[in-house]
Each structure stands twice: as structure tokens, then as C-alpha cells.
Amino acid sequence: MDIEASEALYLDETGTLSFAQLIEYSGLSDAELRELVECGALAPADRSAASWTFSSRCIVTARVAHRLREDFALDDVHSLALVLRFVQRIEVLEQELRELRARGAR
């Protein structure tokens, strides 16, 4: 039985990651992450900076992208970005639905 070791990360709204850290923690390649930024699926703090930094919350998005790539064999980064954007939109809609239901329960 193989047990995969994983590293726990503390994520908060103020923490930042370098591009190299995002590569390391996400399992995605440099090229894949750059394409996700170009497609708008990931947003660096300052796109025009010489070296990008990301909110620590971006690691969640990058890891979801990695999982989607693996689960659905998405070799094309544009397809991966599209699926990732759909997942993000679904999450927003689910949150809105929870909020509406909570208001209706009052």
C-alpha cells in the first residue's frame, strides 16, 4: 500500500506566493501556469511586474486545475482553462444559491 505524503499549507487572504512556489505546490508546469494567466484563469498581483506573485488563495485554483488536467486528460491548456472557468462559475452560483436559501429560511 502506497501512502502519498502531502504538505499542508496555511492559506489566508494576505499571503503571497512566487511563481516558482506556485509551480512547486500546484504540480503544473511553468508553461501551463503562464497559459492559465494568459487565459485569465489565474491572476497575478501585478501582471506587469518582472516576477509575478500570487495571492496564496491561487494555490487552490492551481491545484484544482492540476486535478482537472489529470482526471480528464486535458492536455490542451486552453481546454483546461475553459473547464476551470466553468468550475469557478459553478462555485460562485452555488454560493449565491446558499445565500438565497439562507435568506428565505428567515
N, C-alpha and C positions, 0 to 999 in steps of 0.2 A: 504494500500500500504506500503510495507516494503522497506526502503531505507537502503542499506548497507553502513556503514561508512568505509572509507579506509584511509590509511595513505600514504602520499606522501613521496617518498624517492628521495634524490638528488644522482644521480649516476655519478661517474667520474672514470677515469682510475686509480687514485691514492688511492681511498678509499678502506678500507678493512672491512670485516665482520667476526665476530667469527662464529664458527659452530653453537652455540646457537642462534645467531641472524639470521642466515640463516634458521634455523628451524622455528623460530618465524615469519619471513617475508614471507617464502615460502608456509607454510601450509603443508609441507611434514614432515614425521616423521624422527626421528633420524636414524632408520634402513633404510628407503628409501634413505635418503641423503647419508648414508655410501655406500649403494649399487651403487648409481649413481657415486660416486667417484671411487669405485672398477671397475665399467664398463667403466670408462673414460669419462663419460658424463659431470662430474664436476671435476674441478682440483683445489685442494687447493694450496696455495702459496708454501708450503713445505710439501709434503706427510709424511716425516719422523718426522715432529715436533710433540711434545707431544699434543698440541692442534692446530687443523687446523684453518687457516684463509683463507679467500677467497677474491678475487677481488670483489668490490661492483657490478661489472657487472654480477657476477654469480647469483645475485638475479633474474635477468631477465630469465636466463636459468632455475633456480629452479621454478620460477612461471609458466613458460611455461610447465615444467614437471608436476606441480600440475594441471594445466588446462587440459593437455592431459590425465592425470590419471582420472580426473573427467569426462571429455567429452566422453572418450572411455572406461570407466570402466576397466582400466588396473590395475588389482590387482597384477600382477606379475611385479616386479621391473625390471627384465631383459627385458621384453617386453616394458616397459616404457622407459628404456634406449635406446633400439633399435629405437623406434619411435622418441624419442628426437634427436638421432643422425641423423635420416633421415631429420627431420625438420631443424636441423642445416646445413646439407649439402645442402638442398634446398635453404636456405637463402644465403649461400656462392655462389651458382650457379646463383641465381637471381642478386646478387651484381655484379658478373662478367659479366652477360648479360647487366646490366645497363651501366657498364663501356665500354663494346664493342660498344653498341649503341651510347654512347656519343662520342666515338672516330670516329665512322662512320658518325656522323652528322656534323663533322668539315669540 
